[in-house]
Every structure is written in structure tokens, then in C-alpha cells.
């Protein structure tokens, strides 16, 4: 049941973030706050007044955005002052399902390689087709098992 819910959650999340994959996420030079403020023809002083902060604080917003230390609530507040929506998302490079399958494949491959080495030493090695079947079965077992991201299984990442 947990495995099915996890799979459904991945699929739903993949659908939600899919439209965001084509969005250009590179911030303008000087950051979004400054770029939007300037595009609106708003001075730093005017922005500060609208945000009900000092000019120095408004300038700190822009500097902290550039250096990556801005807080989410600060950028959200700046967006409101600029009559914008602040969007925040973690968008996978591929899909969440592919990330999980790739990790399961790495873990299963590592596990089966150790078993295969032992069987080779004991002259009991299985053929390639059976090994592929075992690998596919182990991948499916790992997905949603709660073991996929354990420290020992994630070292290969």
C-alpha cells in the first residue's frame, strides 16, 4: 500500500512540475528583485518605501539575492511589493520516477554484484539472463521499500 502511494505521489508531482521544466530559471544579472524593480521604473528608494524598510535594507535584499543568502520570506515579501508572485519549486532534471528507478538500479546492481562474486568463487554463478531477471526483480522490491536512500545504499551517488 505504501509503495503504491509513493508511486502515485511521484507521478502526481511529476505532472505538477512538468510544465516548469521548460521555464528559463537563470536569474538576470543583479537578481530578480533589481531586474523587476528597474523594469517597473521603480527606484530603490521607492521600493524601500513600498516595502516599509530602509533604503539600506532594500539594497541588502538585492545583494542577498545575488549571493544566495536571501530568505524565502524576504523574497516573497519583495515579490508582493513588486506586484509579482513568488514561485518556488524543486524541478527534477529528469523525473522523480526516473530518479527513484536509477537509484534502485544502482543499489540492486551493487547488491547483486557482491552476491555474484561470492557465487563465482563457489563456482555457482548464474547465467546472464537469470541475473538480469534477478536485477529487475530486486529493483521492483527496492522501489518504495524505504531502503532506497539508506546511507549504505546511497554512497554510489
C-alpha positions, 0 to 999 in steps of 0.5 A: 500500500505504501509503495503504491502511494509513493508511486502515485505521489511521484507521478502526481508531482511529476505532472505538477512540475512538468510544465516548469521544466521548460521555464528559463530559471537563470536569474538576470544579472543583479537578481530578480528583485533589481531586474523587476524593480528597474523594469517597473521604473521603480527606484530603490528608494521607492521600493524601500518605501513600498516595502516599509524598510530602509533604503539600506535594507532594500539594497541588502535584499538585492545583494542577498539575492545575488549571493544566495543568502536571501530568505524565502520570506524576504523574497516573497515579501519583495515579490508582493511589493513588486506586484509579482508572485513568488514561485518556488519549486524543486524541478527534477532534471529528469523525473522523480520516477526516473530518479527513484528507478536509477537509484534502485538500479544502482543499489540492486546492481551493487547488491547483486554484484557482491552476491555474484562474486561470492557465487563465482568463487563457489563456482555457482554463478548464474547465467546472464539472463537469470541475473538480469531477471534477478536485477529487475526483480530486486529493483521492483522490491527496492522501489518504495521499500524505504531502503532506497536512500539508506546511507549504505545504499546511497554512497554510489551517488 
